[in-house]
Amino acid sequence: MKTNRRRFIQSAGLITSSVLLSGPLRAMAVDAPAKTVSAGDIVPLGNPGLKVSRLSLGTGMKGGQRASNHTRMGQKKFTELVRGAHERGSRFFDLADMYGTHGCFADAMAGVPREEYAFTTKIWWNKGGIPEPERPDADIVVKRFLKELGTDHLDLVLLHCVTSAKWTAELSKQMELLAGLKKQGVIRSHGVSCHSLPALQAAAKEPWVDSIHARINPFGARMDGEPAVILDVLKEARRNGKGVVGMKLIGEGSFRDDVDKKRASIRLALTCGCVDVLLVGCETLAELDEIRSLMSEVSL
């Protein structure tokens, strides 16, 4: 009898809950309809108010010494790729001095109104990476970037490939110079691309950082730590108002031919709640279209 009574009470509770949730309370309990993700969605990136497309086309596959797979394809194919991405709604492009893509990008986008796209570029400050041994200060480098890109402002400038836990002290002069250029309107946002866990942890806390490029995928490929650890740091960065661009989503091409891994990586980046923009160094429009399609499978 006690068992039957307990079952009755449990059943009644379930029925009552079902009835309540079928009425007005159900409408309150259910979230608004999910929206399908689009690669061309315009999203905010950090506190300065920079707004960019959710997918950023990278131009630095196998990059170094001012060359990359993208520059090696030649200007004609590079232009077809970049303009094709723009025509498909991508409004954010990833460049760097180390990749040598400034001039190629300027030629590719000739005639496109400047307000229709934004880009990241990066200052290589470490040894190697670029041909000459000199490392001029950030203000000198930015002047060259403006000329190479044929523009009066840079949207996002990063200190490229920081690895030291003490990078905020070691690069403090460059940080101050970039902050001054931001006040002048020459650059709109600044930050770092991180290539170690200690550097990423420092970036998440540093007030100067507007945006972080961080390596993230579910498989730990070409990353700076276990995915769960990296995600915790990126969540801290977001709480501190940083924009986050997720890079190495395809493990620097290591699972380029595995659609299931690509799908899982894109889903993680879009649903983790701490990545604003997906950065993928697509080398063909077919590859770009696949990434766009996989993004559209996700609803937020």
C-alpha positions in Angstrom: 0.0 0.0 0.0 2.8 2.4 0.9 4.5 1.6 -2.5 1.3 2.2 -4.4 0.8 5.5 -2.6 4.3 6.7 -3.4 3.9 5.8 -7.1 0.6 7.6 -7.2 2.1 10.8 -5.7 5.0 10.6 -8.2 2.6 10.1 -11.1 0.4 13.0 -10.0 3.5 15.2 -9.7 4.5 14.4 -13.2 1.0 15.0 -14.5 0.7 18.3 -12.7 4.1 19.4 -14.1 3.0 18.5 -17.6 -0.3 20.4 -17.3 1.5 23.5 -15.9 4.1 23.5 -18.6 1.5 23.1 -21.3 0.1 26.5 -20.5 1.6 29.9 -19.8 4.4 28.5 -17.7 5.6 26.4 -20.6 6.0 29.5 -22.7 8.2 31.0 -19.9 10.2 27.8 -19.5 11.1 27.3 -23.2 13.8 29.5 -24.7 13.2 31.6 -27.8 13.5 29.6 -31.1 17.1 28.8 -31.9 18.6 30.7 -34.8 20.7 29.0 -37.4 24.2 30.2 -37.6 25.5 31.9 -40.7 29.1 32.5 -41.6 28.2 36.0 -42.5 26.5 36.9 -39.2 27.9 40.2 -37.9 29.1 39.9 -34.3 30.9 42.2 -31.8 34.5 41.4 -31.1 35.5 42.7 -27.7 34.8 46.0 -25.9 36.0 48.6 -28.5 32.9 48.0 -30.6 34.5 46.3 -33.6 31.9 44.3 -35.5 33.0 41.6 -37.9 31.6 38.5 -39.6 31.5 35.3 -37.6 33.8 33.6 -40.1 37.2 35.0 -40.8 39.2 33.9 -43.8 42.8 33.2 -42.9 45.7 33.8 -45.4 48.6 32.2 -43.6 48.6 28.5 -44.2 52.2 27.3 -43.8 53.2 31.0 -43.4 56.6 32.4 -42.7 59.3 34.7 -44.2 56.5 36.8 -45.8 55.0 33.9 -47.8 52.2 31.4 -47.3 50.3 28.9 -49.3 48.0 31.8 -50.1 50.7 34.0 -51.6 52.1 31.0 -53.4 48.9 30.5 -55.3 49.5 33.7 -57.2 47.6 37.0 -57.2 44.8 35.8 -59.6 43.8 32.8 -57.5 44.3 34.8 -54.3 41.9 37.4 -55.6 39.4 34.9 -56.6 39.5 33.3 -53.1 39.2 36.6 -51.2 36.6 38.2 -53.4 34.7 34.9 -53.5 34.7 34.9 -49.7 33.5 38.5 -49.6 30.7 37.8 -52.1 29.6 34.9 -49.8 29.3 37.3 -46.8 32.6 37.0 -45.1 33.7 40.5 -44.0 36.7 39.7 -41.8 40.1 38.6 -43.1 43.2 37.5 -41.2 46.6 38.8 -42.5 50.1 39.2 -41.0 53.4 40.7 -41.9 54.9 37.2 -41.5 52.5 35.8 -44.2 53.3 38.6 -46.7 49.7 39.0 -47.6 49.3 42.7 -47.2 49.9 43.7 -50.8 48.0 40.7 -52.2 45.0 41.6 -50.1 45.1 45.2 -51.1 45.1 44.3 -54.8 42.4 41.7 -54.2 40.0 44.2 -52.5 40.7 47.1 -54.9 37.4 48.9 -55.6 35.6 47.4 -52.6 34.4 50.1 -50.2 36.6 50.0 -47.1 33.5 50.0 -44.8 32.5 46.6 -46.3 35.3 44.6 -44.7 37.6 44.5 -41.7 40.9 42.7 -41.2 43.3 41.6 -38.6 47.0 42.0 -39.1 49.9 41.1 -36.9 53.3 42.5 -35.9 56.1 39.9 -35.8 58.4 41.1 -33.0 60.4 37.9 -32.2 63.5 36.4 -33.9 63.1 34.8 -37.3 59.7 34.8 -38.9 60.5 37.7 -41.4 63.6 38.2 -43.5 65.3 41.2 -41.9 66.8 41.1 -38.4 65.6 44.6 -37.4 62.5 44.9 -35.3 61.3 48.5 -35.5 58.8 49.7 -32.9 55.1 49.3 -33.4 54.4 52.8 -34.6 57.0 52.5 -37.4 55.6 49.1 -38.4 52.0 50.3 -38.4 53.0 53.1 -40.8 54.4 50.5 -43.2 51.3 48.4 -42.8 49.0 51.3 -43.7 51.0 52.0 -46.9 51.1 48.3 -47.9 47.3 47.9 -47.4 46.4 51.2 -48.9 44.2 52.3 -46.0 44.0 55.0 -43.4 43.2 52.7 -40.5 43.8 49.1 -39.3 40.9 47.3 -37.7 42.7 44.8 -35.4 46.5 44.7 -34.8 48.0 41.8 -32.8 51.4 41.1 -31.3 52.0 37.9 -33.2 52.7 34.6 -31.5 53.3 35.5 -27.8 54.5 32.5 -25.7 56.0 34.0 -22.5 54.0 34.2 -19.3 55.7 37.6 -18.9 54.9 39.0 -22.3 52.9 41.9 -20.8 56.2 43.2 -19.2 58.5 42.2 -22.1 56.3 43.9 -24.7 55.1 46.8 -22.6 56.6 49.5 -24.9 54.9 48.1 -28.0 51.6 47.8 -26.0 51.9 51.5 -25.1 52.6 52.5 -28.7 49.6 50.6 -30.0 47.4 52.1 -27.3 48.5 55.5 -28.5 47.7 54.7 -32.1 44.3 53.4 -31.0 43.6 56.8 -29.3 44.5 58.5 -32.6 42.1 56.3 -34.5 44.9 54.8 -36.6 44.0 51.3 -35.3 40.7 50.4 -33.8 41.6 47.4 -31.6 44.7 45.6 -30.4 45.6 42.3 -28.8 47.7 39.2 -29.2 47.8 35.8 -30.8 48.7 33.2 -28.2 50.9 30.1 -28.7 51.3 28.9 -25.1 49.0 28.3 -22.1 50.9 30.8 -19.8 50.7 33.5 -22.5 47.0 32.8 -23.0 46.3 33.0 -19.2 48.2 36.3 -19.1 46.1 37.7 -22.0 42.8 36.7 -20.4 43.6 39.0 -17.4 45.5 41.9 -19.2 43.3 45.0 -19.4 45.2 46.2 -22.5 44.0 43.2 -24.6 40.9 43.9 -26.7 41.0 40.6 -28.6 42.8 37.2 -28.5 43.5 34.8 -31.2 43.5 31.4 -29.5 44.0 27.8 -30.7 40.9 25.6 -30.0 39.5 22.3 -31.3 38.1 19.3 -29.5 41.1 17.1 -30.3 44.0 19.1 -28.9 45.6 19.3 -32.3 48.2 22.1 -32.6 46.9 23.5 -29.3 48.4 24.9 -26.1 46.7 22.5 -23.7 43.8 20.2 -23.2 40.6 21.6 -24.7 38.8 21.8 -21.4 41.7 23.9 -19.9 41.8 26.2 -22.8 38.0 26.7 -22.7 38.2 27.7 -19.0 40.8 30.4 -19.9 38.7 31.7 -22.8 35.7 31.9 -20.6 37.7 34.1 -18.2 38.8 36.2 -21.1 35.2 36.7 -22.2 34.2 37.6 -18.7 36.9 40.3 -18.8 35.5 41.7 -22.0 37.9 40.3 -24.5 37.0 39.3 -28.0 38.0 35.7 -28.9 39.0 34.5 -32.3 39.2 30.7 -32.4 42.1 29.5 -34.7 43.5 26.1 -35.6 39.9 24.7 -35.7 41.1 22.2 -38.3 44.3 21.5 -36.4 46.3 23.5 -38.9 44.9 21.3 -41.7 45.7 18.0 -39.8 42.1 16.8 -40.2 41.2 18.8 -43.3 39.9 15.6 -45.0 37.8 14.4 -42.0 34.4 16.0 -42.2 33.2 14.6 -38.9 36.1 16.1 -37.0 35.6 19.4 -38.8 31.9 19.3 -37.9 32.7 18.6 -34.2 35.3 21.4 -34.1 33.0 24.0 -35.6 30.2 22.9 -33.3 32.4 23.3 -30.2 33.6 26.7 -31.2 30.1 28.0 -32.0 28.4 26.5 -28.9 31.1 26.9 -26.1 30.0 30.4 -25.3 33.5 31.9 -25.4 34.5 32.1 -29.1 33.2 35.0 -31.1 34.8 34.4 -34.5 36.0 31.2 -36.3 39.2 31.7 -38.2 39.9 29.1 -41.0 42.7 29.3 -43.6 40.7 28.0 -46.5 42.7 27.6 -49.7 39.8 27.1 -52.1 36.2 28.3 -52.4 35.0 24.7 -52.2 36.7 24.4 -48.8 35.2 27.7 -47.7 31.7 26.6 -48.9 32.1 23.4 -46.8 33.0 25.4 -43.7 30.0 27.7 -44.3 27.8 24.7 -44.7 29.0 23.0 -41.5 28.5 26.3 -39.6 24.9 26.4 -40.9 24.1 23.1 -39.2 24.5 24.7 -35.8 21.7 26.6 -34.1 22.2 29.1 -31.2 
